[in-house]
Amino acid sequence: MFKRSLALAAGVALSLSALMTHAAEVLRVSAIPDEAPTELLRKFEPLGKYLEKQLGMEVKFVPVSDYAAVVEALASDRLDLAWLGGFTFVQTRLKTGNAIPLVQREQDRQFTSKFITADPNVHSLKDLKGKTFAFGSVSSTSGSLMPRYFMLQDGIKPEEYFSRVGYSGAHDATVAWVQAGKVDAGVLNASVWQKLVDAGKVDTNKVKVFATTPAYFDYNWTVRGNLDPALAAKIKAAFLALDPAKPEDKAILDLQAATRFVETKPENYKSIEQAARSAELLK
């Protein structure tokens, strides 16, 4: 009986070990849903295949319902790697205490947001007093936090300045709202705006940019703090190795709207945290 118990215990231990090994062989990746789910997946697929080749392990994309879900999934170890906005990174770092930003695109060191409108009489924020306005997601750095912060710096409190403030949930949705006349103006990140313009998905004869924010740090690829340091180092090296001079790599970079990836660090996002506290979006 005793021997059978020992054998059973050993079998359970081996099963658990096998499960843990299997789990470690799958890199679970996600991204804040700042664009349509189909677009996020389209952008990720070539990158995922590249990471599988570089890391020698399966890479699985895990879609999430909203920004908060990414933070929770990283904090509870249900994700290993995630594409975060600056504000979402700050929230994740504060919640986990040890989330690690690995890399960001070159332009994320000098990122901006674009204010747009379809109203020909709007030339600045002064022309929008008493009109309707749309942010993206409430947790978006470029679609909410930083535009709000800069407006507050100019003495504009959105909920008092505009007749109605809405949240579209995503950058491309904000453009759709403005183009359809659902709101008088909105704000979104500069990268998505340019992508939509280049793809002909916005009528620039109707919708125009009337203001641009000052620059700030934004997006990055972050790993959970307790991820194997050797694996984290391999992930970082894979991103840094993407070379725009190589056609296959350039195709991946183009989908990420990146010229190349560069290293980043938590200190780069202190100004985002300060802006969030000033805008009373962090307690």
Beta strands, then each sheet from edge to edge (+ up, - down):
strand 1: 26-31
strand 2: 58-61
strand 3: 81-84
strand 4: 100-105
strand 5: 113-117
strand 6: 132-135
strand 7: 164-167
strand 8: 185-189
strand 9: 208-212
strand 10: 220-223
strand 11: 261-263
sheet 1: 2+ 1+ 3+ 10- 4+ 11-
sheet 2: 7+ 6+ 8+ 5- 9+
end
